[in-house]
Amino acid sequence: MARAGWRCIALGLTVAALVSGCSTTGGSPAANGASAGTATGSGSAENNGTGFWTRERLLSARPLREWALPLRPGAKPSAHSRLLPAPRVGALFEHDASGNHFCTASVVASQGRDLLITAAHCIHGGKGGGYKSDIVFIPGYVDGSTPYGVWTPSKLLVDPRWAQSSDPDLDVGFVVLKPNDGKNIEDVLGANQIGFNPGFDNVVRVTGYPSSADAPVTCKNQTSQQSTYQVKFECGGFFGGTSGSPWVTNFNLRSRTGTIVGVIGGYQEGGATDAVSYSAYLDDDIRKLYEQAQAAG
């Protein structure tokens, strides 16, 4: 499936700083028909992800989506803490005018070996908003620890229709990471593959961060069709911080890898309760965004 009129926006970030917004003279790149915008920044700690995120700020960050806990107790099945490490999944921290927040992101295979997939709303505010700032990715994050280092982005990519109208069917985003100590993220951790037009009925394993002070939780269940471009996954325990969590099918226990067929986002930005989560369907529009992200790496 595909929608007409696809065009991608890429945000170029300076080496020195991460800044919010995506602008060109006379308006946004989307409004001006531009394919890319270049950000500028002073390189101060407030604009630099690694300098901004102290352990105290990591632990005090709030989920990007929040609601009272729990809204639907006793949902079956229920998410649980992972028995095996999930280094390719990590917490994605960001800062905007409303404070410090976090989502979930994961490493996806790419030619540049430097790519993350998450929800678009985790990196861009959608209609009336812009790109988030002070973004860092911490794979294997647990309770303020950074076992595989702190990674910063060079580019953020969302579909322009998300930027213009917060279209829930396009709530998927990609993050191109800078190397860390001379190595790319995929060289350090490996990556999951990505599957496009996978159908609506898949057995998936979903892993994400419901709290910035805890380890990730995981759950395995069957997906189903919610609407033309939306997929549904039912499992309790997936609160706001799990936005962007990968839906992995054909998971291999030995390699701990599989194929991503969705991320928590889309309808209701991923769901209005912890028990039912959604994903935009990974169709040809998402494939084109992925290809643009690979070219940007």
N, C-alpha and C positions, 0 to 999 in steps of 0.2 A: 504494500500500500504506500501511496505517496501523495503529498499535497502539492498543488501548483505554486510557483513563485518562490522557490527556495533560494535563499542567499545567506551566506554566513557572515557574522561579524566576528572579528578577532581583536582582542585587546592586547597590544604589545606593552610589556612592562619594562621599565628601565632596569639596568643591572643593579643600580644603587637602591631602588626603592619600589615599593608596591603602593599604589594609590588608588583611591576609589574613583568611579566615574569612567565614562568613555565618551570623549567629545572631540569635535572638530569645529572649525570656524562656522558659525551659523547654525549649529545644532548637532544632534547625535549622528554617528555613522549611519545608523539605520535610516534616519530622516534624510540624510544627504546621499544615500545610495552608496556609501563608501564600504569597502570590504574590510578595512582595518583602520584602527585608530591607535596612535602612539601616545602613551601616558608619559608624564614627566613628574619628577618628584625631587625633593631636597636630599633624600638619603638619611633623614633624621630617624631616630628610633621609633617614633610614632608611625612612620611610613615604611618601616622595614620589618618584615614578618618575624625574622629570627631575633631581632632586637626587642620587638614589642612583647612577644609572648613569654613572660616569666612563668614559672611553675604556678604561682598564685593566680595569675590570670587564666592559665589553662584550667585549673580546678574550679574557678568561679564562673567560667563561660557557661551560658545557658543554651539549651537546644534552640535551633532556629524556629521550630514549631513547638509550642508549649500548650499543654492542657493539664488539668488536675489528674493526679495518679491515684488509682487507675479508674478509667471510665467504664471499662467492661471487665470486671474481675471474673476469673474462672474460665476465660476463653480457652477453647481446645482446638488444636494443640497450643502449647505455650513455649515461648522462647526460653532458652537456658544459656548459662555461661558455656563458652566453648571448652571442650575437653582437649582440643588440639590448638596450637597457635594458628593465628590467621594473619601472617605478616603482610600479605598483599592487600589487606583491608586496614584502613586507618582512620583516625579522626581528622577532619578538615576544619581548622579553626579560622574564623574570619571576624572582622570588626566593621561595624557601621555606626551610624548616628544613634542607634538604639542600644548599643553596647557590644559586648563580646559574645560570640555565638559559636556553635559547632554543628557540623553535620558529619556524614560518613562518606568516604570515597575509597576507590580501589584501583589497583594497577591493572591496566588493560594492555594487551599486546599491541605493539606498534613498531613501525620501521625505525623510528628514532629511539625506541626503548625508553621513553620518557613520559608516558601518557597515563592520566587518571580519568576515570569516568565517575560522575556524580550527578545530582539533580541540578538543573539549571538554576532553580531558586536558591541553591546553596552558594552560588558565585555571582549571581546577578539578580537585582531586585525586581526585574520585570517592568511592567508598565509604570512609568513615572520614576523608575529607579535607575540604578547604574551598576557597574561592577563593584563587588565588595573589595575591601582593602585589608592589608596586613594578613593575607592568607598564608597559612602554612599547613603542610600535610605531615602527620606523624604516624607512620605505619607501626602496627603492633602496640599502639598507645595503651597504657594501663595506669590509671591513678597518678597522672602527672609525669610518668616516666617516658623516655624517648629512646627505646632500645635500638632502633634502626636509624636514628638521627632525625633532624628536622629539615624538611624539604620545602623550597619556595618555588613559586611558578614563574615562568617567563611569559606565558600567554594563557588567557582564559577565553573559551569559545562557547557561545550559545547561538541558537538560531535567532535571526532578527525578529521573527514573529513572537518569540518569547519576550524579547526586549521591548517590543512595541505594544503587546497586548496581554502578556502573561498567559499565552495559550497553553493550557495544561497538557495538550497532546504533544508539546515540544519541550516538556520539562526534563531535558537531558542536557548536561554540559560536560565539556572536556577541559582538562587542565594540563598544559604542557609544563613539565618541571625542569628546572635548571639541574645540572649535574651537582652532586655532592661529593666532595673529596675526589673529583675527577671521574666519578662513576655515575652512570644513569641508573634510575630506580629499578628498571627491569633487570639490569645486570646484577643488582644486589639481591632482589627479592623474587625474580621471575614475574609472571603475569598470567592472568586469565585471558582466554580468547573472548571474542565477542561474536554473537550470532544475530543476524538480521532476518526479519520476517520469519521468526521461529514458530509461529502458531501461538494460540492462546493457552493451550493445555500442556504444561510442562511440570515435571517434578523439580523443584528448585530448593536450594539451600540459601537462606538469606542471613547475612551477618551484618550487624551494625552496632552503633554506640548510643544507648539510651541515656547515658549520663557521662559527664566529663570526668567523674571521679571513679568510674568503674571500668571493668574489662568489657569487651563486646559480648553481645548475646547472639545466638543463632537459632534457627528453626528450619525444619524441612517440611514442605507440604506441596500440594498440587495447586497450580494456578488455574484461573478461569477467565473468560472474557467478561469485562465490565461494560464496555461500549465499543464503538467502532475502532477507536485508537487507544483504549485503556484496558489494562490487565489487572486482575485482582488476586491478592494473596491473603489468606486468613491464618493468623497466628497471634496470640496475645503477647504483649510485652514490647512491641515496637513503638516506642514513644518518639517524641520530636527529634531527638538527636540522630535518629536512624535515617533521616532523609538522605538519599544518595546511596543507601546500602545496596550492594550488588545482589541480583538474583542469579544464582549460578546453577546451571544444569549440567548433567553428565560429570558430576564431581568425582574426582579420583582421590581416594583416601591416601594413597601412597604419595602422590605428587602434590596433593592438596590444591589442585587446579581443576578448572572446568571451563564452561562457556557462559558468559554473561548474556542473559536474555531480557534484562530489565534492571531498573534501579528504583528505589522507593521515591516517589514523586508523582507528578501528574495530577489526577483528580484530587481536589482538596489538598494539593501539595503533598500528597502521599497518604492522606487519610485523616479523618477527624477523631478517630479513636485508636487506641493501641492495638486493637484486635483485628482490624482490616486495613491492609495497605494496598496501594495502587502503584502502577508504573505506566508511563507512556509506552505504547507499543513501539518496538525498535524496527521501524520500517525504513523505506528507502531515503526518507528525509534525514533520519538519524544516521544512516550510512553515509550520506553526503557530508554531514557535519563531522563525522569521524574521519572521513578522508581529508577534509579541510584541516582537522587537528593534526593528522599525520604530516601533512605538507608544511604545517607551521612549526613542527618540531625540529 
